[in-house]
């Protein structure tokens, strides 16, 4: 499968991440970073080492828009926008059950469990907790599920997945957080399976020019059953 490039301008590359692929991984393990490096190596006929910056990450089973930097200055400027929460991040999610009301805000305190790729909701006064806020709107109500458009105000580990599951609305296919409904291809290796969470749109300032860049990532084939 070729790398799906959504935006390519100077030191900024936005791609549509496929499911089952880590954003970054130790040597010897496939990752999106390696795909991006291969893209530049082939296009620019590069030999040897060269710079590719990881600006942010998407979970392995998640798809959608993700940004990379071609040089250090651009990467630092992009990363600062994520840190300062000036990047607009919109996700689409199919979750179990009927979400009420039609729009709202979820506020929690989340704790990433030590040494584990998992997060939990903790009481507001728990010193381990980090404030997590998202805003949602119902796009469509489906049989046994709800299609949400989500805007992240914070960016915590597995934030959407944990906040939805803690309210009884696990993301479809997300067995790690208790989902009972399947989504997408049921591969032999569970780590390769997709969940119904898609980074639909990113809006950020171009790191070298004062202009806003808005990128929208198309849905993959697994959504066709639900998207009509």
Secondary structure, 3 states (H helix, E strand, C coil): CCCCEEEEECCEEEEEECCCCECCCCCCCCEHHHHHHHHHHHHHCCCCCCCCEECCCCCCCCEEEEEEECCHHHHHHHHHHHHCCCCEEEEEEEEECCCCCCEEEEEEEEEECCCCCCEEEECCCCCCCEEEEEEEEEEEEECCEEEEEEEECCCCCCHHHHHHHCCCCCECCCHHHCCCCCCCCCCCCHHHCCCCEEEEEEEEECCCCCCEEEEECCCCHHHHHHHC
